């Protein structure tokens, strides 16, 4: 097994799992945010609040991608004819 190269991760594996639990199937409003969709900025602020760790937006994107969470567009619903 090769030793990891590069900079060590700022969050532990357990903390990364916790971020996945917060985001997966939940709404940011449940954590006191005004916006109802997850953004990298909101995830970044939540990590800072809970773990006192500051990550760049790019690092948050990599973290979410590593956990299989990809950017999603909100569903566009037509209210005209139903």
N, CA, C and O atoms as a GROMACS GRO file, in nm:
protein
  328
    1UNK      N    1   0.085  -0.118   0.000
    1UNK     CA    2   0.000   0.000   0.000
    1UNK      C    3   0.089   0.124   0.000
    1UNK      O    4   0.186   0.132   0.075
    2UNK      N    5   0.053   0.220  -0.085
    2UNK     CA    6   0.130   0.344  -0.097
    2UNK      C    7   0.088   0.444   0.008
    2UNK      O    8  -0.029   0.452   0.046
    3UNK      N    9   0.185   0.520   0.054
    3UNK     CA   10   0.155   0.628   0.147
    3UNK      C   11   0.088   0.741   0.070
    3UNK      O   12   0.125   0.771  -0.044
    4UNK      N   13  -0.014   0.804   0.132
    4UNK     CA   14  -0.081   0.916   0.068
    4UNK      C   15   0.018   1.029   0.043
    4UNK      O   16   0.105   1.058   0.126
    5UNK      N   17   0.004   1.091  -0.071
    5UNK     CA   18   0.088   1.206  -0.103
    5UNK      C   19   0.004   1.332  -0.098
    5UNK      O   20  -0.119   1.326  -0.102
    6UNK      N   21   0.069   1.444  -0.089
    6UNK     CA   22  -0.002   1.571  -0.086
    6UNK      C   23  -0.042   1.611   0.054
    6UNK      O   24  -0.001   1.550   0.153
    7UNK      N   25  -0.121   1.712   0.059
    7UNK     CA   26  -0.165   1.770   0.186
    7UNK      C   27  -0.266   1.677   0.256
    7UNK      O   28  -0.355   1.624   0.189
    8UNK      N   29  -0.254   1.658   0.386
    8UNK     CA   30  -0.352   1.574   0.456
    8UNK      C   31  -0.490   1.640   0.459
    8UNK      O   32  -0.501   1.763   0.454
    9UNK      N   33  -0.592   1.558   0.467
    9UNK     CA   34  -0.728   1.611   0.470
    9UNK      C   35  -0.755   1.684   0.600
    9UNK      O   36  -0.701   1.649   0.705
   10UNK      N   37  -0.840   1.787   0.591
   10UNK     CA   38  -0.870   1.870   0.708
   10UNK      C   39  -0.976   1.806   0.797
   10UNK      O   40  -0.983   1.834   0.917
   11UNK      N   41  -1.060   1.720   0.738
   11UNK     CA   42  -1.164   1.651   0.814
   11UNK      C   43  -1.129   1.504   0.827
   11UNK      O   44  -1.071   1.444   0.736
   12UNK      N   45  -1.165   1.446   0.940
   12UNK     CA   46  -1.145   1.302   0.958
   12UNK      C   47  -1.249   1.227   0.877
   12UNK      O   48  -1.346   1.286   0.830
   13UNK      N   49  -1.231   1.098   0.862
   13UNK     CA   50  -1.328   1.015   0.790
   13UNK      C   51  -1.464   1.022   0.859
   13UNK      O   52  -1.567   1.027   0.792
   14UNK      N   53  -1.465   1.023   0.992
   14UNK     CA   54  -1.592   1.031   1.068
   14UNK      C   55  -1.661   1.165   1.043
   14UNK      O   56  -1.783   1.170   1.030
   15UNK      N   57  -1.584   1.273   1.036
   15UNK     CA   58  -1.642   1.406   1.009
   15UNK      C   59  -1.698   1.412   0.867
   15UNK      O   60  -1.803   1.472   0.844
   16UNK      N   61  -1.627   1.350   0.772
   16UNK     CA   62  -1.677   1.348   0.635
   16UNK      C   63  -1.809   1.270   0.627
   16UNK      O   64  -1.900   1.311   0.555
   17UNK      N   65  -1.819   1.159   0.700
   17UNK     CA   66  -1.945   1.084   0.703
   17UNK      C   67  -2.056   1.168   0.763
   17UNK      O   68  -2.170   1.161   0.717
   18UNK      N   69  -2.023   1.246   0.865
   18UNK     CA   70  -2.124   1.332   0.929
   18UNK      C   71  -2.176   1.437   0.831
   18UNK      O   72  -2.295   1.467   0.829
   19UNK      N   73  -2.088   1.493   0.750
   19UNK     CA   74  -2.129   1.591   0.649
   19UNK      C   75  -2.228   1.524   0.552
   19UNK      O   76  -2.329   1.584   0.517
   20UNK      N   77  -2.199   1.402   0.510
   20UNK     CA   78  -2.289   1.330   0.420
   20UNK      C   79  -2.426   1.311   0.486
   20UNK      O   80  -2.528   1.330   0.420
   21UNK      N   81  -2.429   1.276   0.612
   21UNK     CA   82  -2.556   1.257   0.685
   21UNK      C   83  -2.634   1.387   0.691
   21UNK      O   84  -2.756   1.387   0.674
   22UNK      N   85  -2.565   1.498   0.715
   22UNK     CA   86  -2.633   1.628   0.721
   22UNK      C   87  -2.698   1.662   0.588
   22UNK      O   88  -2.812   1.708   0.584
   23UNK      N   89  -2.625   1.640   0.478
   23UNK     CA   90  -2.668   1.687   0.347
   23UNK      C   91  -2.769   1.592   0.281
   23UNK      O   92  -2.865   1.637   0.219
   24UNK      N   93  -2.747   1.463   0.295
   24UNK     CA   94  -2.827   1.364   0.222
   24UNK      C   95  -2.971   1.358   0.274
   24UNK      O   96  -2.997   1.312   0.385
   25UNK      N   97  -3.063   1.405   0.191
   25UNK     CA   98  -3.204   1.395   0.225
   25UNK      C   99  -3.255   1.498   0.324
   25UNK      O  100  -3.369   1.490   0.369
   26UNK      N  101  -3.172   1.595   0.358
   26UNK     CA  102  -3.214   1.698   0.453
   26UNK      C  103  -3.219   1.834   0.384
   26UNK      O  104  -3.174   1.850   0.270
   27UNK      N  105  -3.273   1.929   0.454
   27UNK     CA  106  -3.291   2.064   0.401
   27UNK      C  107  -3.202   2.159   0.483
   27UNK      O  108  -3.199   2.147   0.605
   28UNK      N  109  -3.131   2.252   0.418
   28UNK     CA  110  -3.046   2.346   0.493
   28UNK      C  111  -3.124   2.426   0.597
   28UNK      O  112  -3.067   2.470   0.697
   29UNK      N  113  -3.254   2.446   0.574
   29UNK     CA  114  -3.334   2.522   0.671
   29UNK      C  115  -3.339   2.452   0.806
   29UNK      O  116  -3.358   2.517   0.909
   30UNK      N  117  -3.322   2.320   0.807
   30UNK     CA  118  -3.321   2.245   0.932
   30UNK      C  119  -3.201   2.284   1.019
   30UNK      O  120  -3.200   2.259   1.140
   31UNK      N  121  -3.101   2.344   0.958
   31UNK     CA  122  -2.980   2.385   1.030
   31UNK      C  123  -2.973   2.536   1.045
   31UNK      O  124  -2.868   2.590   1.081
   32UNK      N  125  -3.084   2.606   1.018
   32UNK     CA  126  -3.090   2.750   1.041
   32UNK      C  127  -3.051   2.837   0.923
   32UNK      O  128  -3.036   2.958   0.940
   33UNK      N  129  -3.036   2.778   0.804
   33UNK     CA  130  -3.004   2.859   0.687
   33UNK      C  131  -3.132   2.906   0.620
   33UNK      O  132  -3.236   2.840   0.630
   34UNK      N  133  -3.125   3.020   0.553
   34UNK     CA  134  -3.244   3.078   0.489
   34UNK      C  135  -3.278   3.012   0.356
   34UNK      O  136  -3.393   3.015   0.314
   35UNK      N  137  -3.179   2.954   0.289
   35UNK     CA  138  -3.198   2.902   0.154
   35UNK      C  139  -3.231   2.753   0.162
   35UNK      O  140  -3.173   2.681   0.243
   36UNK      N  141  -3.322   2.706   0.078
   36UNK     CA  142  -3.370   2.568   0.087
   36UNK      C  143  -3.295   2.467   0.004
   36UNK      O  144  -3.331   2.350   0.004
   37UNK      N  145  -3.190   2.508  -0.069
   37UNK     CA  146  -3.110   2.414  -0.148
   37UNK      C  147  -2.966   2.415  -0.097
   37UNK      O  148  -2.913   2.519  -0.057
   38UNK      N  149  -2.904   2.298  -0.100
   38UNK     CA  150  -2.764   2.289  -0.058
   38UNK      C  151  -2.675   2.353  -0.162
   38UNK      O  152  -2.688   2.325  -0.282
   39UNK      N  153  -2.585   2.437  -0.117
   39UNK     CA  154  -2.480   2.492  -0.203
   39UNK      C  155  -2.346   2.461  -0.135
   39UNK      O  156  -2.342   2.429  -0.016
   40UNK      N  157  -2.239   2.471  -0.212
   40UNK     CA  158  -2.108   2.450  -0.150
   40UNK      C  159  -2.084   2.551  -0.039
   40UNK      O  160  -2.023   2.518   0.063
   41UNK      N  161  -2.133   2.673  -0.057
   41UNK     CA  162  -2.116   2.778   0.044
   41UNK      C  163  -2.187   2.739   0.174
   41UNK      O  164  -2.132   2.757   0.282
   42UNK      N  165  -2.308   2.688   0.164
   42UNK     CA  166  -2.383   2.649   0.284
   42UNK      C  167  -2.314   2.532   0.353
   42UNK      O  168  -2.302   2.531   0.476
   43UNK      N  169  -2.269   2.433   0.275
   43UNK     CA  170  -2.198   2.319   0.334
   43UNK      C  171  -2.070   2.369   0.402
   43UNK      O  172  -2.034   2.323   0.510
   44UNK      N  173  -2.002   2.462   0.338
   44UNK     CA  174  -1.879   2.520   0.394
   44UNK      C  175  -1.907   2.588   0.528
   44UNK      O  176  -1.832   2.569   0.624
   45UNK      N  177  -2.015   2.666   0.534
   45UNK     CA  178  -2.050   2.734   0.660
   45UNK      C  179  -2.088   2.635   0.769
   45UNK      O  180  -2.054   2.654   0.885
   46UNK      N  181  -2.160   2.528   0.732
   46UNK     CA  182  -2.199   2.427   0.830
   46UNK      C  183  -2.077   2.356   0.887
   46UNK      O  184  -2.069   2.331   1.007
   47UNK      N  185  -1.981   2.323   0.800
   47UNK     CA  186  -1.857   2.259   0.846
   47UNK      C  187  -1.782   2.352   0.941
   47UNK      O  188  -1.728   2.308   1.043
   48UNK      N  189  -1.778   2.480   0.908
   48UNK     CA  190  -1.710   2.579   0.994
   48UNK      C  191  -1.779   2.588   1.129
   48UNK      O  192  -1.713   2.591   1.233
   49UNK      N  193  -1.914   2.593   1.128
   49UNK     CA  194  -1.990   2.603   1.254
   49UNK      C  195  -1.970   2.480   1.342
   49UNK      O  196  -1.947   2.492   1.463
   50UNK      N  197  -1.978   2.362   1.282
   50UNK     CA  198  -1.978   2.237   1.360
   50UNK      C  199  -1.838   2.189   1.398
   50UNK      O  200  -1.818   2.136   1.508
   51UNK      N  201  -1.741   2.206   1.307
   51UNK     CA  202  -1.608   2.151   1.330
   51UNK      C  203  -1.500   2.257   1.344
   51UNK      O  204  -1.385   2.223   1.372
   52UNK      N  205  -1.533   2.385   1.326
   52UNK     CA  206  -1.435   2.494   1.331
   52UNK      C  207  -1.320   2.471   1.233
   52UNK      O  208  -1.204   2.495   1.264
   53UNK      N  209  -1.356   2.423   1.113
   53UNK     CA  210  -1.259   2.398   1.006
   53UNK      C  211  -1.302   2.480   0.885
   53UNK      O  212  -1.415   2.467   0.839
   54UNK      N  213  -1.211   2.564   0.834
   54UNK     CA  214  -1.241   2.643   0.715
   54UNK      C  215  -1.188   2.571   0.591
   54UNK      O  216  -1.070   2.538   0.582
   55UNK      N  217  -1.278   2.546   0.497
   55UNK     CA  218  -1.242   2.483   0.371
   55UNK      C  219  -1.272   2.580   0.257
   55UNK      O  220  -1.360   2.665   0.268
   56UNK      N  221  -1.199   2.567   0.149
   56UNK     CA  222  -1.229   2.646   0.029
   56UNK      C  223  -1.353   2.586  -0.038
   56UNK      O  224  -1.389   2.471  -0.012
   57UNK      N  225  -1.416   2.665  -0.125
   57UNK     CA  226  -1.532   2.613  -0.199
   57UNK      C  227  -1.490   2.494  -0.285
   57UNK      O  228  -1.566   2.398  -0.300
   58UNK      N  229  -1.370   2.500  -0.342
   58UNK     CA  230  -1.321   2.388  -0.424
   58UNK      C  231  -1.306   2.262  -0.339
   58UNK      O  232  -1.342   2.153  -0.384
   59UNK      N  233  -1.254   2.276  -0.217
   59UNK     CA  234  -1.238   2.161  -0.128
   59UNK      C  235  -1.372   2.102  -0.089
   59UNK      O  236  -1.386   1.980  -0.078
   60UNK      N  237  -1.471   2.187  -0.068
   60UNK     CA  238  -1.606   2.139  -0.035
   60UNK      C  239  -1.661   2.062  -0.154
   60UNK      O  240  -1.723   1.957  -0.137
   61UNK      N  241  -1.640   2.113  -0.275
   61UNK     CA  242  -1.684   2.043  -0.396
   61UNK      C  243  -1.621   1.906  -0.409
   61UNK      O  244  -1.689   1.809  -0.443
   62UNK      N  245  -1.491   1.897  -0.382
   62UNK     CA  246  -1.421   1.769  -0.389
   62UNK      C  247  -1.475   1.674  -0.282
   62UNK      O  248  -1.497   1.556  -0.309
   63UNK      N  249  -1.496   1.724  -0.162
   63UNK     CA  250  -1.550   1.643  -0.052
   63UNK      C  251  -1.685   1.585  -0.090
   63UNK      O  252  -1.709   1.466  -0.072
   64UNK      N  253  -1.774   1.669  -0.142
   64UNK     CA  254  -1.909   1.624  -0.178
   64UNK      C  255  -1.902   1.523  -0.294
   64UNK      O  256  -1.975   1.424  -0.294
   65UNK      N  257  -1.816   1.550  -0.391
   65UNK     CA  258  -1.800   1.460  -0.504
   65UNK      C  259  -1.748   1.324  -0.459
   65UNK      O  260  -1.795   1.220  -0.507
   66UNK      N  261  -1.653   1.323  -0.368
   66UNK     CA  262  -1.596   1.200  -0.316
   66UNK      C  263  -1.703   1.114  -0.248
   66UNK      O  264  -1.692   0.992  -0.244
   67UNK      N  265  -1.806   1.180  -0.194
   67UNK     CA  266  -1.912   1.108  -0.125
   67UNK      C  267  -2.030   1.076  -0.217
   67UNK      O  268  -2.133   1.027  -0.172
   68UNK      N  269  -2.013   1.104  -0.345
   68UNK     CA  270  -2.116   1.072  -0.442
   68UNK      C  271  -2.228   1.174  -0.449
   68UNK      O  272  -2.332   1.147  -0.509
   69UNK      N  273  -2.209   1.290  -0.389
   69UNK     CA  274  -2.309   1.396  -0.394
   69UNK      C  275  -2.271   1.492  -0.505
   69UNK      O  276  -2.167   1.557  -0.500
   70UNK      N  277  -2.356   1.500  -0.607
   70UNK     CA  278  -2.326   1.581  -0.724
   70UNK      C  279  -2.423   1.698  -0.731
   70UNK      O  280  -2.533   1.691  -0.676
   71UNK      N  281  -2.383   1.805  -0.798
   71UNK     CA  282  -2.474   1.920  -0.813
   71UNK      C  283  -2.601   1.879  -0.886
   71UNK      O  284  -2.596   1.805  -0.984
   72UNK      N  285  -2.713   1.926  -0.839
   72UNK     CA  286  -2.842   1.897  -0.900
   72UNK      C  287  -2.912   2.028  -0.930
   72UNK      O  288  -2.901   2.125  -0.856
   73UNK      N  289  -2.984   2.029  -1.040
   73UNK     CA  290  -3.068   2.145  -1.070
   73UNK      C  291  -3.205   2.119  -1.008
   73UNK      O  292  -3.253   2.006  -1.009
   74UNK      N  293  -3.268   2.223  -0.952
   74UNK     CA  294  -3.402   2.204  -0.898
   74UNK      C  295  -3.500   2.169  -1.009
   74UNK      O  296  -3.483   2.211  -1.123
   75UNK      N  297  -3.601   2.093  -0.974
   75UNK     CA  298  -3.704   2.057  -1.071
   75UNK      C  299  -3.779   2.182  -1.115
   75UNK      O  300  -3.816   2.265  -1.032
   76UNK      N  301  -3.802   2.194  -1.244
   76UNK     CA  302  -3.880   2.305  -1.296
   76UNK      C  303  -4.024   2.256  -1.309
   76UNK      O  304  -4.051   2.164  -1.386
   77UNK      N  305  -4.113   2.316  -1.237
   77UNK     CA  306  -4.253   2.275  -1.242
   77UNK      C  307  -4.336   2.386  -1.304
   77UNK      O  308  -4.321   2.503  -1.272
   78UNK      N  309  -4.424   2.347  -1.393
   78UNK     CA  310  -4.515   2.442  -1.454
   78UNK      C  311  -4.643   2.449  -1.371
   78UNK      O  312  -4.703   2.347  -1.338
   79UNK      N  313  -4.683   2.570  -1.338
   79UNK     CA  314  -4.803   2.589  -1.258
   79UNK      C  315  -4.922   2.624  -1.345
   79UNK      O  316  -5.033   2.641  -1.294
   80UNK      N  317  -4.900   2.636  -1.477
   80UNK     CA  318  -5.006   2.678  -1.569
   80UNK      C  319  -5.117   2.575  -1.585
   80UNK      O  320  -5.228   2.598  -1.537
   81UNK      N  321  -5.091   2.465  -1.650
   81UNK     CA  322  -5.194   2.365  -1.676
   81UNK      C  323  -5.165   2.237  -1.597
   81UNK      O  324  -5.058   2.178  -1.609
   82UNK      N  325  -5.262   2.198  -1.517
   82UNK     CA  326  -5.244   2.076  -1.438
   82UNK      C  327  -5.362   1.986  -1.449
   82UNK      O  328  -5.364   1.878  -1.389
   0.00000   0.00000   0.00000
